[in-house]
Amino acid sequence: EKYNIYDPGYFQLPNSKHKYRDWKRGGHGHDIHLNNAIIESCDTFFYKLSTLMPISILHKYGTIFGIGEKTGIDMPYEKNGIMPSRDWKKRTHNLAWYPGDSVNASIGQGFTLATPLQLAVMTAGLANQGKIPVPRVARDKNSSLIVRKEVEIQKKYWNYVRKAMKDVVHDPSGTARRINQGIDYEISGKTGTVQVIGIKQKERYDIASIAKKNRDHALFIAYAPSDKPKVAIAIIIENGGSGSARAAPAAKEVIETYMNLYSINSNESKKQ
């Protein structure tokens, strides 16, 4: 909570010229801590944080929230995804784990692979403060929640992260602030971008000059209403570019449809 950084728009490992870039050219400036790193989506904060903790910690909690393992949905052909670790890399590639691997993993890139369903289940776990559900194909609106496992984390940390996710949408500096208009409930979320191709060090990402098939995927996870969550969602738009510009508005439409379908509004959510 107290750790903060200065973000010039990139991060470099010691004795390395390679720059891990933030999405925001010029960076986010001074006094970037976890709260506004989530709200403003500051990559550099997480790059630096990766050098302060072993990859085993990220692997532990990523796995707890379901990345790298099947969710147990009642449908065939589900993929495991990958939550990388030192042991995984040695076992699958016969290579050592390098600091740069941790930097990439800190923002969900590099070897990390997650399905949209895994992201939705993880988001539901955040909404439920640690109750990780088993997803099921809904056959009626009264389907009950099946909890696969519970994550034990102090309540103050749940509150911290949940407040930051709400501010992603409802704070003036939040990356998904454009979707907070015209709703009578609050949405909590996190924007993201899935890189399709690498960009050379001396080049900048210019969407106009990149073939559509090579453009970034747009990502947004969300749950709503923020105070009494009823729905969790993960949206990925292939080659859609920015999560804030493409995936977040799409998620809002889905959430609004759900709210209207089940007649859920802010007043009703507070009564439950």
Backbone torsions as a table, in degrees:
resi	resn	phi	psi	omega
1	GLU	NA	-32.7	-175.3
2	LYS	-91.4	-17.8	-177.6
3	TYR	-67.0	131.4	177.5
4	ASN	-143.5	159.6	-175.8
5	ILE	-136.6	168.4	165.5
6	TYR	-103.2	130.9	-178.4
7	ASP	-113.0	107.6	177.3
8	PRO	-86.7	0.3	-178.8
9	GLY	108.6	2.1	178.9
10	TYR	-162.4	169.3	177.3
11	PHE	-137.5	141.2	176.2
12	GLN	-127.3	135.3	172.9
13	LEU	-71.4	154.9	178.5
14	PRO	-55.7	137.4	177.7
15	ASN	61.5	28.8	178.6
16	SER	-131.0	141.5	177.1
17	LYS	-91.9	-11.4	-177.4
18	HIS	-67.7	132.3	179.1
19	LYS	-106.5	122.1	171.5
20	TYR	-90.1	112.2	-169.7
21	ARG	-85.7	147.3	167.6
22	ASP	-84.3	154.1	179.3
23	TRP	-65.9	-24.0	-176.7
24	LYS	-94.4	110.5	-179.9
25	ARG	-61.8	127.3	-176.4
26	GLY	92.7	-13.2	174.4
27	GLY	81.5	-178.1	-177.1
28	HIS	-100.8	-3.5	174.2
29	GLY	87.5	-152.7	-173.5
30	HIS	-84.9	162.7	171.1
31	ASP	55.6	48.3	175.2
32	ILE	-92.3	117.6	178.0
33	HIS	-119.6	-177.6	-172.7
34	LEU	-58.0	-40.2	-177.1
35	ASN	-58.7	-56.7	-178.4
36	ASN	-78.9	-14.2	171.8
37	ALA	-66.7	-36.7	175.9
38	ILE	-73.0	-47.2	-175.9
39	ILE	-62.2	-45.2	-175.9
40	GLU	-96.8	-1.5	-179.9
41	SER	59.0	60.0	-178.0
42	CYS	-88.7	102.3	179.8
43	ASP	-60.6	-41.1	-173.9
44	THR	-59.5	-35.5	177.7
45	PHE	-58.2	-46.7	-176.8
46	PHE	-74.2	-31.2	172.6
47	TYR	-56.9	-50.7	-177.3
48	LYS	-67.2	-38.6	179.9
49	LEU	-61.1	-32.5	-178.5
50	SER	-64.0	-22.4	179.6
51	THR	-83.6	-9.8	-177.1
52	LEU	-100.7	-9.7	179.2
53	MET	-137.3	147.6	-179.9
54	PRO	-69.7	154.5	179.4
55	ILE	-61.2	-23.2	-179.9
56	SER	-60.8	-31.2	178.9
57	ILE	-70.2	-47.2	178.4
58	LEU	-62.4	-41.4	178.6
59	HIS	-62.8	-42.3	-179.1
60	LYS	-58.5	-51.6	-175.1
61	TYR	-77.8	-31.2	174.0
62	GLY	-61.5	-42.0	178.8
63	THR	-67.8	-41.1	178.4
64	ILE	-56.8	-39.2	-179.1
65	PHE	-85.5	4.1	169.6
66	GLY	101.9	3.3	177.6
67	ILE	-77.3	131.0	179.6
68	GLY	92.0	4.7	177.1
69	GLU	-143.9	154.7	-178.2
70	LYS	-67.8	146.2	-178.1
71	THR	-80.7	-20.8	-178.1
72	GLY	90.4	16.2	180.0
73	ILE	-61.7	150.5	-178.0
74	ASP	-83.6	54.0	176.3
75	MET	-142.8	151.4	-178.7
76	PRO	-82.3	169.8	170.1
77	TYR	68.6	25.0	177.5
78	GLU	-71.1	142.7	178.9
79	LYS	-98.6	151.3	179.4
80	ASN	-76.2	-35.1	-168.9
81	GLY	75.5	-173.9	-179.1
82	ILE	-138.1	125.7	167.5
83	MET	-113.0	96.1	-168.1
84	PRO	-68.7	156.3	176.7
85	SER	-153.1	174.2	176.7
86	ARG	-59.3	-47.2	-178.4
87	ASP	-63.0	-41.8	-179.8
88	TRP	-61.0	-45.0	-178.0
89	LYS	-66.7	-39.8	178.4
90	LYS	-65.1	-41.3	-176.8
91	ARG	-70.6	-39.3	-173.7
92	THR	-94.9	-27.9	-176.9
93	HIS	-121.0	-8.4	-175.7
94	ASN	54.9	41.7	179.8
95	LEU	-129.4	154.6	176.6
96	ALA	-75.7	160.8	176.1
97	TRP	-88.7	129.9	-178.1
98	TYR	-109.7	157.0	178.1
99	PRO	-54.3	-36.3	178.7
100	GLY	-63.4	-29.1	176.2
101	ASP	-64.5	-39.3	178.5
102	SER	-67.8	-38.6	178.2
103	VAL	-60.2	-47.7	179.1
104	ASN	-63.4	-42.8	-178.6
105	ALA	-65.1	-26.4	-176.5
106	SER	-62.9	-23.8	177.1
107	ILE	-115.6	19.7	175.6
108	GLY	77.3	21.0	178.5
109	GLN	-110.6	-160.8	-176.9
110	GLY	69.9	-124.7	-177.5
111	PHE	-81.5	-12.6	-174.3
112	THR	-66.4	131.2	175.7
113	LEU	-134.5	128.9	178.7
114	ALA	-136.7	142.3	176.4
115	THR	-83.4	156.6	174.6
116	PRO	-55.9	-35.8	179.0
117	LEU	-65.1	-42.3	176.8
118	GLN	-60.4	-40.8	178.8
119	LEU	-65.7	-38.5	178.5
120	ALA	-66.5	-41.3	178.5
121	VAL	-65.6	-42.4	176.4
122	MET	-59.5	-42.7	179.2
123	THR	-63.6	-40.5	175.9
124	ALA	-62.0	-37.0	177.0
125	GLY	-64.4	-38.1	175.1
126	LEU	-66.3	-42.2	179.9
127	ALA	-63.9	-36.2	-177.6
128	ASN	-91.6	9.6	-179.6
129	GLN	53.9	49.9	170.7
130	GLY	106.7	-6.6	177.9
131	LYS	-86.9	104.5	-177.0
132	ILE	-86.8	115.8	-174.8
133	PRO	-84.4	160.2	167.2
134	VAL	-94.4	115.9	-178.1
135	PRO	-70.2	144.9	178.0
136	ARG	-136.8	148.1	173.1
137	VAL	-69.6	119.7	-175.1
138	ALA	-70.5	126.3	177.6
139	ARG	-106.9	-14.4	171.3
140	ASP	-160.5	164.9	-173.6
141	LYS	-74.9	-6.7	-178.9
142	ASN	-100.2	14.8	178.7
143	SER	-58.2	134.3	-176.9
144	SER	-89.9	155.8	-179.4
145	LEU	-79.1	128.9	174.0
146	ILE	-105.4	118.2	-177.9
147	VAL	-92.4	121.1	179.9
148	ARG	-81.0	-39.2	177.9
149	LYS	-162.7	163.3	178.6
150	GLU	-120.8	134.1	179.2
151	VAL	-93.7	123.0	-178.5
152	GLU	-94.1	103.5	177.3
153	ILE	-134.8	143.6	-178.6
154	GLN	-57.3	141.7	-175.8
155	LYS	-56.9	-34.9	-177.5
156	LYS	-63.3	-29.9	178.7
157	TYR	-77.2	-37.3	172.4
158	TRP	-57.9	-47.7	-178.1
159	ASN	-60.9	-39.5	-178.8
160	TYR	-62.5	-50.0	-177.7
161	VAL	-69.3	-41.4	-179.3
162	ARG	-64.6	-37.7	177.2
163	LYS	-64.7	-42.7	179.3
164	ALA	-63.9	-40.4	179.4
165	MET	-66.6	-35.2	175.7
166	LYS	-66.2	-38.0	-179.5
167	ASP	-72.3	-20.2	172.8
168	VAL	-55.5	-34.8	-178.9
169	VAL	-97.2	-35.7	-168.6
170	HIS	-110.6	-3.2	174.3
171	ASP	-90.3	145.2	-179.7
172	PRO	-58.0	-23.2	179.7
173	SER	-99.6	1.3	-177.9
174	GLY	-66.7	142.5	-176.6
175	THR	-68.6	-20.6	179.5
176	ALA	-111.3	25.5	-175.5
177	ARG	-61.7	-23.1	-176.1
178	ARG	-70.6	-11.5	-179.1
179	ILE	-99.3	6.6	-176.0
180	ASN	-88.4	4.7	-178.6
181	GLN	-90.0	144.4	172.0
182	GLY	75.6	19.7	176.6
183	ILE	-125.5	147.2	-179.4
184	ASP	-106.2	26.6	175.0
185	TYR	-144.9	170.7	-178.8
186	GLU	-107.2	143.7	177.6
187	ILE	-112.0	137.5	173.3
188	SER	-110.0	139.3	-176.5
189	GLY	-162.6	-176.6	175.6
190	LYS	-152.5	126.6	177.6
191	THR	-83.8	158.1	177.8
192	GLY	-159.6	166.3	177.7
193	THR	-135.0	132.3	178.5
194	VAL	-104.3	112.8	-176.6
195	GLN	-73.3	133.1	-179.7
196	VAL	-97.3	-43.8	177.7
197	ILE	-129.2	155.0	176.6
198	GLY	-80.4	152.9	178.0
199	ILE	-114.0	132.9	180.0
200	LYS	-61.3	153.5	-174.3
201	GLN	-54.9	-39.0	-175.9
202	LYS	-91.8	6.3	179.7
203	GLU	-108.6	158.9	175.0
204	ARG	-115.0	152.5	179.2
205	TYR	-72.4	114.4	179.6
206	ASP	-122.0	102.1	-173.1
207	ILE	-59.5	-31.8	-177.7
208	ALA	-67.4	-26.3	-176.7
209	SER	-98.8	2.8	-177.5
210	ILE	-107.6	132.8	177.5
211	ALA	-56.5	143.3	-175.2
212	LYS	-54.4	-40.0	-177.7
213	LYS	-65.8	-17.1	-179.3
214	ASN	-103.3	1.5	-179.4
215	ARG	-75.8	154.7	-179.6
216	ASP	-58.3	150.5	171.0
217	HIS	-86.2	142.0	178.0
218	ALA	-90.8	136.7	-175.4
219	LEU	-133.1	140.2	172.9
220	PHE	-152.0	130.1	171.4
221	ILE	-112.0	148.0	-176.9
222	ALA	-161.0	158.6	167.8
223	TYR	-141.1	157.2	-177.3
224	ALA	-160.3	156.3	-14.9
225	PRO	-64.0	154.7	-175.3
226	SER	-60.8	-37.4	-175.3
227	ASP	-79.4	-38.0	-179.8
228	LYS	-133.6	78.3	-172.0
229	PRO	-59.5	135.4	177.8
230	LYS	-120.1	-23.0	-176.3
231	VAL	-143.2	139.2	175.2
232	ALA	-124.6	145.9	-171.1
233	ILE	-148.0	148.4	169.9
234	ALA	-130.8	125.6	-179.3
235	ILE	-116.9	128.1	171.2
236	ILE	-125.9	124.0	176.1
237	ILE	-109.2	110.7	-176.3
238	GLU	-61.3	129.1	179.4
239	ASN	57.6	27.4	-177.4
240	GLY	-85.5	-10.7	178.2
241	GLY	87.1	-118.8	-173.6
242	SER	-79.1	133.4	175.8
243	GLY	-64.4	-36.4	-178.6
244	SER	-69.9	-35.0	-175.8
245	ALA	-84.7	-32.7	-173.1
246	ARG	-113.8	-52.8	-173.4
247	ALA	-73.6	-39.2	-178.9
248	ALA	-62.6	-47.1	176.8
249	PRO	-60.7	-36.5	177.9
250	ALA	-65.4	-40.7	178.1
251	ALA	-63.6	-40.0	178.2
252	LYS	-59.4	-42.2	179.6
253	GLU	-61.7	-42.3	179.5
254	VAL	-65.1	-44.7	179.9
255	ILE	-63.3	-43.5	178.5
256	GLU	-61.1	-40.8	178.3
257	THR	-61.8	-43.2	178.3
258	TYR	-62.5	-46.7	-178.8
259	MET	-60.9	-43.2	179.8
260	ASN	-68.2	-38.9	-178.5
261	LEU	-63.1	-40.2	-178.2
262	TYR	-104.5	12.6	175.0
263	SER	52.7	45.7	178.7
264	ILE	-101.5	124.0	173.6
265	ASN	-131.6	-178.6	-174.5
266	SER	-62.6	-37.8	-178.8
267	ASN	-66.8	-42.7	-179.4
268	GLU	-66.0	-39.5	-177.3
269	SER	-64.8	-31.1	-179.6
270	LYS	-74.9	-22.5	-179.9
271	LYS	-79.6	-23.9	-173.2
272	GLN	-83.7	NA	NA
